Amino acid sequence: MYISSRNRSNNVKSHEAIIQGLALDGGLFTPEKIETVIDPQDLLHLSYQEIAKIILCAMLPDYSETEIEDCVKNAYDKKFDHEEIVPLRKISDGYLMDLWHGPTSAFKDIALTILPHLLTKAYEKENRNDIVSILTATSGDTGKAALSGFADVPHTAITVFFPEIGVSPIQKKQMQTSIGDNVEVIAVKGNFDDCQRMVKEAVSSEEVLASLHNVTISSANSINVGRLVPQIVYYYSSYVKLAEQGVIQCGDPVNFVVPTGNFGDILAGYLAKQLGLPIKKLICASNANNVLTDFIKTGTYSLSREFKTTMSPSMDILISSNLERLLFMLSGNDDAFVNQMMQNLKEKGEYTIPAAMLEKLQDDFGAYWTDEDTCAKTIHDLFAEEKQLIDTHTAIALSAMRAYQKDTDDQAPCIVLSTASAYKFSHDVLKCITDEDIEDDFEAMEKLHEVTGVKIPENLANLKNMPVRFTRSIEKEDGMHVIAERMKELGHD
Ligand SMILES: *Cc1c(COP(=O)(O)O)cnc(C)c1O
């Protein structure tokens, strides 16, 4: 069962949690308990798809084995331009887990190529014929991955809200050129937190609720269980790869370093640990929006700080949604405690967890943040010294890994989650490597290719000539009205 972090008696099966996205009480569906143990020893020499099947069956037990197998087969196929789906790259002091070989060149593809299939199967189970309207807030990468995953999927429609200022020009063009009759892309005059707030508010807004006629609102954000669970798989698959290569024995601890925004990716790592993966530390890497670093170091989550726009826009987030799930799990499913913390956050702009809980948190998590200069130098040096190309988000994590290794005498191997293709951030990455400032991102992409010789992913190479379909931009205050109008359009008898 999955239970809401704000009301533990609100319990649903996994497929219902996937349909609903956010719980109606505003909470996040979280596994009630994890009793299954998955031993990596049993996964040696299995393919990514086979490992995915085992983990998804364990975490989504109301789907049949055949249903899961179908979903996995339809998701992890030739859409990925690497046959291992998530390959591991060795660098001098650690490993890079490349999560960006999917159709939009960001790690979000791993979950968003399978979520539509999980959702469609859930709908078949329920014999429903209403439309699921997927409302999605994006800091850049979720938007395109969701648009690509849901394009023309029967019974669904998708609307993506992105911050007008903040996403990279390539991310913006990726979204605005999306194809599919059921998709819509809207720029918001605000930041990611404004977009996320709109999407969360919509499920309880009176205006929106009154406009629903055979339409159900759901979410493709990492608040959806269907996003979270598929992300557990690559923690296992990369661990197994290290064991297969003889770098570790099954059972040995490893560390994962995760560039973090909404805390979804790293929470999937925490779930992997609950399932029995020998993870020593999950290291939470942040950019200058270092609210999570402070929280993990001090136990106080405080919003009284300035929102900063950085080279790693997908991590420019101050309200990190999935942290709520961690609070719920760490408190032993104490919904009253979570409600109190969320209320404090809303009213006072901060909350503090008890010391004993902080200690527990620090057993599992480390945290570091990296400024823009160090991020740039990390990209530059890795290319200069090892001819390895990474994007700005991965650089934030690699720098955190090095800070951790310097701080501790931990000898366990570190795996850095490499979350996007460098070409998505061509202008910034080129500038880091050669110091050239080429304003046009597509020219910068060509130039970066010339300098590094690394192949440009096909979807990005084709982007330049794609026609822009969506140019609408709205005030954030108009969000509920815009959503309500869209719901009326989608409604049917
Ligand atoms: C979304 C994203 C992140 C952050 O992931 P969360 O699950 O939000 O913590 C990091 N890097 C890239 C490239 C992303 O797109």
The ligand as a Gaussian input file, in Angstrom:
#p B3LYP/6-31G(d) Opt

LIG

0 1
 C       15.811000      17.192000     -12.659000
 C       17.286000      17.242000     -12.741000
 C       18.077000      17.154000     -11.594000
 C       17.489000      17.094000     -10.211000
 O       16.739000      15.941000      -9.978000
 P       15.673000      15.921000      -8.779000
 O       14.999000      14.590000      -8.906000
 O       14.757000      17.077000      -9.010000
 O       16.447000      16.069000      -7.529000
 C       19.444000      17.146000     -11.756000
 N       20.003000      17.240000     -12.974000
 C       19.281000      17.335000     -14.085000
 C       19.977000      17.462000     -15.404000
 C       17.895000      17.326000     -14.020000
 O       17.178000      17.419000     -15.149000

